[in-house]
Amino acid sequence: MRSTETAEANAARARWMGVLARATRDELESAWSTLAERPSYDMLRRPETGLVMVRGRAGGTGNPFNLGEMTVTRCAVRLPDGTTGTSYAAGRDQRKAELAAVFDALMQTGERMRIESGVITPIARRQQTDRDLKSRKAAATKVEFFTMVRGDNPK
């Protein structure tokens, strides 16, 4: 693969892994139950829960600082054809991490188009609707502040 193809493939995988990480367990279970053929898989890394340090930036762009720790569950699986899938998901839901890893592996196989249209796209659409709703709610409460110049201020 050329470097641009590799970069595009990495960006695509990062996108679907993000969608899977933010999906609810119910969404993933529902998608799993609708698969005509559920693949078998081996656990490379059983779901395990731990902590990661969350970093922030002062003012969003300033100096980085450690905001605090967050619970994350990770998992890695291998399909019979050797394709490996991984996942990292916020929280302690081990089944969610397992299903996300399996869907990540399936997205790297010939099943990609079917999984993309049947699983990734509907979940991504719901996530975008949720973001839009939150954004509209936040915009409705936005307050504009302005300062008036007083005439008695010395220059």
VEXMI-427948 format. One record per residue: x, y, z of N, C-alpha, C, O in turn; residue in one letter; residue number from 1. Coordinates in Angstrom, 3 decimals, padded with zeros to 6 digits. Example, Ala and Ser with C-alpha at 12.3 -4.5 7.8 and 13.67 -1.06 7.14 Angstrom:
013.190,-005.690,007.800,012.300,-004.500,007.800,013.200,-003.300,007.800,014.236,-003.319,008.465,A,1 $
012.850,-002.250,007.080,013.670,-001.060,007.140,012.900,000.030,007.870,013.409,001.138,008.039,S,2 $
% end
This chain:
000.823,-001.177,000.000,000.000,000.000,000.000,000.871,001.246,000.000,001.911,001.297,000.657,M,1 $
000.434,002.234,-000.737,001.127,003.515,-000.703,000.785,004.220,000.596,-000.169,003.848,001.279,R,2 $
001.560,005.236,000.937,001.353,005.920,002.218,-000.005,006.617,002.290,-000.612,006.660,003.360,S,3 $
-000.497,007.166,001.166,-001.816,007.816,001.208,-002.921,006.783,001.410,-003.895,007.040,002.119,T,4 $
-002.769,005.618,000.789,-003.755,004.552,000.994,-003.735,004.062,002.436,-004.782,003.799,003.027,E,5 $
-002.545,003.944,002.991,-002.408,003.525,004.384,-003.042,004.557,005.308,-003.750,004.196,006.248,T,6 $
-002.794,005.831,005.050,-003.372,006.891,005.877,-004.901,006.880,005.786,-005.586,007.063,006.792,A,7 $
-005.427,006.667,004.587,-006.884,006.614,004.421,-007.473,005.397,005.134,-008.525,005.489,005.767,E,8 $
-006.787,004.258,005.027,-007.257,003.041,005.703,-007.219,003.230,007.222,-008.139,002.806,007.922,A,9 $
-006.166,003.861,007.730,-006.071,004.120,009.170,-007.162,005.074,009.633,-007.745,004.883,010.700,N,10 $
-007.441,006.101,008.832,-008.487,007.065,009.190,-009.861,006.393,009.192,-010.685,006.660,010.066,A,11 $
-010.102,005.526,008.216,-011.382,004.816,008.156,-011.546,003.898,009.370,-012.618,003.833,009.972,A,12 $
-010.479,003.198,009.717,-010.557,002.299,010.868,-010.742,003.089,012.158,-011.517,002.684,013.025,R,13 $
-010.046,004.202,012.293,-010.211,005.039,013.485,-011.653,005.528,013.601,-012.197,005.617,014.702,A,14 $
-012.271,005.847,012.457,-013.657,006.320,012.474,-014.593,005.225,012.976,-015.395,005.461,013.879,R,15 $
-014.493,004.013,012.387,-015.442,002.969,012.812,-015.145,002.481,014.229,-016.062,002.096,014.953,W,16 $
-013.872,002.492,014.632,-013.564,002.097,016.006,-014.133,003.108,016.999,-014.572,002.735,018.087,M,17 $
-014.125,004.388,016.622,-014.729,005.414,017.461,-016.229,005.221,017.592,-016.791,005.363,018.679,G,18 $
-016.874,004.897,016.480,-018.319,004.637,016.497,-018.612,003.446,017.403,-019.534,003.497,018.216,V,19 $
-017.836,002.380,017.267,-018.043,001.188,018.094,-017.783,001.484,019.564,-018.504,000.986,020.428,L,20 $
-016.771,002.280,019.860,-016.445,002.606,021.253,-017.558,003.416,021.913,-017.808,003.267,023.109,A,21 $
-018.224,004.271,021.139,-019.298,005.106,021.690,-020.677,004.448,021.604,-021.652,004.980,022.134,R,22 $
-020.760,003.305,020.946,-022.043,002.591,020.826,-022.471,002.074,022.190,-021.645,001.876,023.081,A,23 $
-023.764,001.861,022.340,-024.246,001.251,023.575,-024.147,-000.270,023.447,-024.076,-000.818,022.347,T,24 $
-024.145,-000.919,024.583,-024.108,-002.386,024.556,-025.338,-002.927,023.841,-025.238,-003.889,023.079,R,25 $
-026.499,-002.317,024.081,-027.733,-002.778,023.445,-027.638,-002.687,021.922,-028.110,-003.582,021.221,D,26 $
-027.033,-001.615,021.404,-026.870,-001.482,019.952,-025.990,-002.601,019.402,-026.298,-003.193,018.367,E,27 $
-024.904,-002.882,020.096,-023.990,-003.932,019.631,-024.627,-005.317,019.755,-024.469,-006.149,018.862,L,28 $
-025.336,-005.571,020.839,-026.023,-006.860,021.011,-027.083,-007.044,019.924,-027.225,-008.131,019.364,E,29 $
-027.821,-005.980,019.633,-028.845,-006.038,018.597,-028.226,-006.335,017.240,-028.728,-007.172,016.490,S,30 $
-027.136,-005.648,016.927,-026.443,-005.880,015.654,-025.901,-007.307,015.582,-025.969,-007.945,014.531,A,31 $
-025.369,-007.803,016.684,-024.826,-009.166,016.739,-025.931,-010.191,016.494,-025.734,-011.170,015.773,W,32 $
-027.089,-009.956,017.099,-028.191,-010.915,016.966,-028.784,-010.925,015.557,-029.401,-011.913,015.159,S,33 $
-028.609,-009.851,014.804,-029.165,-009.799,013.451,-028.219,-010.372,012.396,-028.601,-010.512,011.234,T,34 $
-026.987,-010.705,012.790,-026.054,-011.287,011.819,-026.553,-012.662,011.381,-026.899,-013.503,012.210,L,35 $
-026.583,-012.874,010.078,-027.019,-014.173,009.550,-026.064,-015.276,009.994,-026.493,-016.352,010.410,A,36 $
-024.774,-014.998,009.903,-023.750,-015.954,010.340,-022.857,-015.268,011.345,-022.105,-014.357,011.000,E,37 $
-022.937,-015.698,012.577,-022.070,-015.140,013.614,-020.743,-015.883,013.566,-020.705,-017.104,013.713,R,38 $
-019.661,-015.150,013.361,-018.364,-015.819,013.244,-017.864,-016.334,014.591,-018.178,-015.784,015.647,P,39 $
-017.092,-017.384,014.523,-016.402,-017.828,015.731,-015.139,-016.976,015.846,-014.663,-016.424,014.855,S,40 $
-014.617,-016.877,017.030,-013.409,-016.084,017.237,-012.701,-016.572,018.488,-013.304,-017.157,019.387,Y,41 $
-011.407,-016.313,018.515,-010.586,-016.640,019.679,-010.229,-015.351,020.388,-010.037,-014.309,019.761,D,42 $
-010.143,-015.435,021.696,-009.729,-014.283,022.488,-008.205,-014.192,022.490,-007.526,-015.116,022.940,M,43 $
-007.682,-013.109,022.001,-006.245,-012.851,022.140,-005.993,-012.184,023.486,-005.018,-012.480,024.176,L,44 $
-006.897,-011.279,023.839,-006.857,-010.610,025.142,-008.288,-010.535,025.634,-009.103,-009.790,025.092,R,45 $
-008.589,-011.309,026.662,-009.931,-011.289,027.231,-010.239,-009.864,027.688,-009.320,-009.111,028.010,R,46 $
-011.508,-009.484,027.720,-011.834,-008.133,028.180,-011.254,-007.890,029.569,-011.451,-008.681,030.491,P,47 $
-010.545,-006.791,029.693,-009.965,-006.429,030.981,-010.159,-004.941,031.213,-010.051,-004.127,030.295,E,48 $
-010.444,-004.612,032.440,-010.763,-003.235,032.810,-009.600,-002.636,033.586,-008.997,-003.289,034.437,T,49 $
-009.302,-001.393,033.278,-008.231,-000.682,033.961,-008.472,000.813,033.893,-009.555,001.264,033.520,G,50 $
-007.469,001.566,034.252,-007.567,003.023,034.270,-006.610,003.629,033.248,-005.518,003.112,033.016,L,51 $
-007.035,004.719,032.650,-006.162,005.506,031.788,-006.199,006.946,032.287,-007.195,007.389,032.858,V,52 $
-005.120,007.659,032.069,-005.054,009.065,032.455,-005.654,009.903,031.335,-005.269,009.766,030.174,M,53 $
-006.589,010.761,031.682,-007.209,011.657,030.719,-006.487,012.991,030.816,-006.325,013.555,031.899,V,54 $
-006.059,013.480,029.664,-005.333,014.752,029.631,-006.230,015.833,029.050,-007.094,015.561,028.217,R,55 $
-006.016,017.041,029.492,-006.742,018.189,028.980,-005.767,019.285,028.623,-004.562,019.156,028.844,G,56 $
-006.289,020.366,028.069,-005.467,021.530,027.751,-006.147,022.764,028.318,-007.351,022.957,028.151,R,57 $
-005.374,023.588,028.983,-005.913,024.819,029.551,-006.497,025.677,028.432,-005.804,026.021,027.476,A,58 $
-007.756,026.011,028.559,-008.411,026.816,027.529,-008.626,026.082,026.220,-008.996,026.697,025.220,G,59 $
-008.401,024.784,026.210,-008.588,023.994,024.996,-007.384,023.960,024.082,-007.260,023.054,023.257,G,60 $
-006.493,024.929,024.211,-005.314,024.978,023.328,-004.021,025.220,024.089,-002.943,025.204,023.495,T,61 $
-004.111,025.442,025.387,-002.923,025.790,026.173,-002.102,024.591,026.592,-002.085,023.556,025.925,G,62 $
-001.427,024.756,027.705,-000.555,023.704,028.214,-001.364,022.481,028.629,-002.437,022.608,029.218,N,63 $
-000.841,021.291,028.319,-001.557,020.076,028.728,-001.431,019.844,030.236,-000.441,020.225,030.860,P,64 $
-002.465,019.209,030.804,-002.441,018.843,032.212,-003.212,017.540,032.389,-004.046,017.189,031.554,F,65 $
-002.934,016.826,033.470,-003.636,015.582,033.776,-004.963,015.922,034.429,-005.003,016.455,035.538,N,66 $
-006.046,015.614,033.737,-007.388,015.929,034.217,-007.835,014.925,035.273,-008.455,015.305,036.267,L,67 $
-007.527,013.659,035.068,-007.922,012.619,036.018,-007.904,011.257,035.350,-007.533,011.135,034.182,G,68 $
-008.301,010.240,036.087,-008.315,008.883,035.557,-009.713,008.497,035.100,-010.713,009.009,035.604,E,69 $
-009.764,007.574,034.126,-011.018,007.113,033.560,-010.949,005.592,033.429,-009.909,005.042,033.064,M,70 $
-012.050,004.924,033.725,-012.118,003.477,033.593,-012.329,003.103,032.134,-013.197,003.667,031.467,T,71 $
-011.539,002.156,031.633,-011.608,001.711,030.244,-011.499,000.188,030.224,-010.759,-000.409,031.005,V,72 $
-012.257,-000.428,029.308,-012.173,-001.878,029.112,-011.654,-002.134,027.707,-012.133,-001.535,026.744,T,73 $
-010.677,-003.022,027.588,-010.103,-003.347,026.283,-010.254,-004.829,026.007,-010.431,-005.638,026.918,R,74 $
-010.179,-005.169,024.707,-010.320,-006.559,024.303,-009.665,-006.734,022.934,-009.612,-005.791,022.145,C,75 $
-009.168,-007.934,022.654,-008.618,-008.264,021.335,-009.063,-009.673,020.965,-009.001,-010.592,021.781,A,76 $
-009.512,-009.828,019.719,-009.989,-011.124,019.232,-009.336,-011.445,017.891,-008.820,-010.562,017.205,V,77 $
-009.370,-012.735,017.531,-008.872,-013.176,016.223,-009.920,-014.055,015.571,-010.406,-015.013,016.173,R,78 $
-010.271,-013.720,014.320,-011.199,-014.535,013.545,-010.470,-015.751,013.000,-009.239,-015.761,012.989,L,79 $
-011.185,-016.782,012.545,-010.532,-017.983,012.004,-009.573,-017.702,010.845,-008.614,-018.448,010.650,P,80 $
-009.819,-016.633,010.068,-008.920,-016.321,008.949,-007.675,-015.556,009.386,-006.837,-015.217,008.550,D,81 $
-007.540,-015.279,010.688,-006.362,-014.593,011.210,-006.545,-013.103,011.411,-005.656,-012.450,011.956,G,82 $
-007.670,-012.544,010.988,-007.919,-011.116,011.164,-008.081,-010.803,012.643,-008.801,-011.494,013.364,T,83 $
-007.396,-009.745,013.086,-007.420,-009.344,014.484,-008.270,-008.096,014.656,-008.176,-007.158,013.865,T,84 $
-009.096,-008.086,015.686,-009.895,-006.919,016.031,-009.626,-006.512,017.462,-009.427,-007.361,018.332,G,85 $
-009.619,-005.214,017.706,-009.381,-004.702,019.052,-010.436,-003.664,019.401,-011.103,-003.115,018.525,T,86 $
-010.572,-003.409,020.675,-011.471,-002.344,021.106,-011.017,-001.792,022.441,-010.401,-002.480,023.255,S,87 $
-011.341,-000.531,022.635,-011.197,000.165,023.909,-012.501,000.903,024.110,-012.926,001.656,023.234,Y,88 $
-013.143,000.702,025.247,-014.428,001.347,025.499,-014.450,001.907,026.916,-013.972,001.269,027.854,A,89 $
-015.000,003.087,027.058,-015.125,003.697,028.377,-016.030,002.840,029.248,-017.037,002.306,028.785,A,90 $
-015.656,002.718,030.511,-016.485,001.976,031.453,-016.001,000.556,031.688,-014.877,000.194,031.339,G,91 $
-016.886,-000.244,032.296,-016.531,-001.599,032.736,-017.259,-002.697,031.986,-017.181,-003.860,032.382,R,92 $
-017.966,-002.365,030.916,-018.785,-003.349,030.215,-017.914,-004.251,029.338,-017.532,-003.877,028.229,D,93 $
-017.611,-005.429,029.846,-016.723,-006.343,029.137,-017.367,-006.918,027.878,-016.681,-007.120,026.876,Q,94 $
-018.654,-007.183,027.912,-019.344,-007.717,026.719,-019.329,-006.683,025.593,-019.133,-007.037,024.430,R,95 $
-019.531,-005.432,025.924,-019.487,-004.374,024.909,-018.111,-004.323,024.246,-018.017,-004.216,023.024,K,96 $
-017.045,-004.399,025.044,-015.695,-004.374,024.499,-015.447,-005.586,023.601,-014.802,-005.468,022.560,A,97 $
-015.955,-006.738,024.001,-015.795,-007.960,023.207,-016.504,-007.828,021.856,-015.920,-008.129,020.815,E,98 $
-017.753,-007.382,021.875,-018.509,-007.237,020.622,-017.872,-006.179,019.714,-017.805,-006.365,018.499,L,99 $
-017.414,-005.091,020.291,-016.766,-004.042,019.488,-015.513,-004.590,018.817,-015.239,-004.257,017.664,A,100 $
-014.750,-005.421,019.513,-013.548,-006.017,018.933,-013.906,-006.960,017.780,-013.216,-006.982,016.761,A,101 $
-014.976,-007.732,017.938,-015.402,-008.641,016.866,-015.848,-007.847,015.641,-015.492,-008.193,014.515,V,102 $
-016.623,-006.787,015.854,-017.065,-005.965,014.723,-015.878,-005.265,014.063,-015.869,-005.091,012.844,F,103 $
-014.882,-004.862,014.844,-013.669,-004.280,014.259,-012.988,-005.294,013.353,-012.556,-004.951,012.253,D,104 $
-012.889,-006.533,013.804,-012.272,-007.577,012.965,-013.090,-007.810,011.697,-012.526,-007.926,010.609,A,105 $
-014.408,-007.879,011.829,-015.266,-008.109,010.661,-015.150,-006.974,009.640,-015.253,-007.201,008.434,L,106 $
-014.934,-005.753,010.135,-014.795,-004.611,009.229,-013.519,-004.697,008.397,-013.379,-003.978,007.407,M,107 $
-012.605,-005.550,008.777,-011.350,-005.706,008.034,-011.397,-006.897,007.078,-010.383,-007.260,006.482,Q,108 $
-012.569,-007.500,006.935,-012.726,-008.669,006.064,-013.635,-008.326,004.886,-013.983,-007.164,004.673,T,109 $
-014.005,-009.332,004.142,-014.924,-009.161,003.025,-016.333,-008.797,003.470,-017.176,-008.462,002.638,G,110 $
-016.598,-008.859,004.768,-017.905,-008.500,005.313,-018.039,-006.994,005.536,-019.070,-006.527,006.020,E,111 $
-017.010,-006.240,005.188,-016.966,-004.815,005.531,-018.199,-004.046,005.062,-018.783,-003.302,005.849,R,112 $
-018.605,-004.201,003.825,-019.725,-003.417,003.306,-021.021,-003.753,004.063,-021.816,-002.866,004.374,M,113 $
-021.213,-005.014,004.345,-022.423,-005.441,005.054,-022.431,-004.914,006.490,-023.463,-004.450,006.976,R,114 $
-021.297,-004.985,007.160,-021.190,-004.505,008.540,-021.282,-002.976,008.560,-021.905,-002.397,009.449,I,115 $
-020.666,-002.340,007.585,-020.723,-000.872,007.509,-022.166,-000.395,007.393,-022.594,000.491,008.132,E,116 $
-022.917,-000.987,006.461,-024.295,-000.526,006.238,-025.261,-000.996,007.314,-026.217,-000.288,007.630,S,117 $
-025.033,-002.168,007.879,-025.971,-002.716,008.855,-025.679,-002.383,010.299,-026.570,-002.446,011.147,G,118 $
-024.424,-002.026,010.590,-024.048,-001.792,011.984,-023.490,-000.381,012.183,-024.043,000.408,012.948,V,119 $
-022.401,-000.073,011.495,-021.684,001.178,011.730,-022.527,002.404,011.372,-022.653,003.326,012.179,I,120 $
-023.102,002.417,010.172,-023.853,003.589,009.722,-025.056,003.906,010.615,-025.224,005.066,010.989,T,121 $
-025.901,002.931,010.974,-027.027,003.261,011.860,-026.583,003.783,013.229,-027.193,004.706,013.769,P,122 $
-025.535,003.201,013.784,-025.049,003.654,015.088,-024.468,005.059,014.963,-024.719,005.911,015.815,I,123 $
-023.693,005.306,013.909,-023.107,006.630,013.693,-024.200,007.681,013.498,-024.069,008.808,013.977,A,124 $
-025.259,007.324,012.810,-026.380,008.242,012.591,-027.035,008.601,013.932,-027.336,009.769,014.180,R,125 $
-027.256,007.605,014.792,-027.847,007.872,016.108,-026.927,008.757,016.944,-027.393,009.659,017.640,R,126 $
-025.630,008.502,016.878,-024.678,009.301,017.641,-024.673,010.752,017.152,-024.599,011.677,017.961,Q,127 $
-024.751,010.953,015.843,-024.779,012.309,015.291,-026.060,013.029,015.711,-026.021,014.216,016.034,Q,128 $
-027.183,012.332,015.710,-028.456,012.926,016.156,-028.344,013.359,017.614,-028.804,014.442,017.975,T,129 $
-027.736,012.521,018.455,-027.544,012.874,019.867,-026.658,014.103,020.013,-026.952,014.985,020.820,D,130 $
-025.563,014.173,019.232,-024.669,015.333,019.282,-025.402,016.601,018.847,-025.253,017.655,019.466,R,131 $
-026.196,016.492,017.779,-026.945,017.654,017.293,-027.927,018.146,018.345,-028.057,019.352,018.554,D,132 $
-028.617,017.230,019.008,-029.568,017.601,020.044,-028.867,018.311,021.198,-029.345,019.345,021.667,L,133 $
-027.749,017.774,021.656,-026.988,018.407,022.739,-026.511,019.791,022.319,-026.533,020.733,023.111,K,134 $
-026.084,019.903,021.080,-025.592,021.171,020.558,-026.709,022.216,020.528,-026.497,023.371,020.897,S,135 $
-027.898,021.803,020.085,-029.035,022.730,020.052,-029.435,023.158,021.460,-029.756,024.325,021.687,R,136 $
-029.417,022.215,022.412,-029.744,022.559,023.796,-028.737,023.548,024.366,-029.110,024.508,025.041,K,137 $
-027.452,023.308,024.088,-026.418,024.217,024.579,-026.548,025.597,023.935,-026.378,026.612,024.610,A,138 $
-026.846,025.642,022.638,-026.993,026.914,021.936,-028.174,027.705,022.473,-028.134,028.935,022.504,A,139 $
-029.229,027.011,022.897,-030.409,027.687,023.429,-030.127,028.381,024.756,-030.848,029.305,025.134,A,140 $
-029.095,027.952,025.463,-028.772,028.554,026.759,-027.566,029.485,026.683,-027.092,029.972,027.710,T,141 $
-027.075,029.731,025.488,-025.890,030.578,025.314,-026.210,032.022,025.693,-027.253,032.561,025.324,K,142 $
-025.307,032.623,026.422,-025.459,034.016,026.827,-024.329,034.818,026.212,-023.162,034.444,026.330,V,143 $
-024.667,035.913,025.559,-023.665,036.797,024.960,-023.341,037.908,025.955,-024.245,038.595,026.430,E,144 $
-022.084,038.086,026.268,-021.647,039.159,027.147,-020.918,040.200,026.313,-020.177,039.871,025.387,F,145 $
-021.139,041.443,026.654,-020.386,042.500,026.000,-020.075,043.564,027.041,-020.742,043.651,028.072,F,146 $
-019.074,044.359,026.769,-018.644,045.399,027.701,-018.865,046.753,027.051,-018.506,046.979,025.895,T,147 $
-019.453,047.628,027.809,-019.644,048.984,027.307,-018.508,049.831,027.879,-018.084,049.639,029.019,M,148 $
-018.038,050.746,027.089,-016.964,051.637,027.528,-017.605,052.796,028.268,-018.540,053.435,027.784,V,149 $
-017.081,053.045,029.444,-017.587,054.177,030.242,-016.815,055.427,029.865,-015.633,055.354,029.528,R,150 $
-017.456,056.537,029.919,-016.828,057.790,029.524,-015.840,058.328,030.528,-015.030,059.186,030.178,G,151 $
-015.872,057.853,031.783,-014.968,058.395,032.799,-013.680,057.580,032.945,-012.903,057.821,033.869,D,152 $
-013.446,056.628,032.056,-012.214,055.836,032.130,-011.050,056.629,031.587,-011.122,057.156,030.477,N,153 $
-009.965,056.724,032.360,-008.771,057.400,031.818,-008.085,056.538,030.807,-008.136,055.310,030.884,P,154 $
-007.455,057.159,029.877,-006.766,056.399,028.834,-005.370,056.168,029.163,-004.648,055.542,028.388,K,155 $
% end
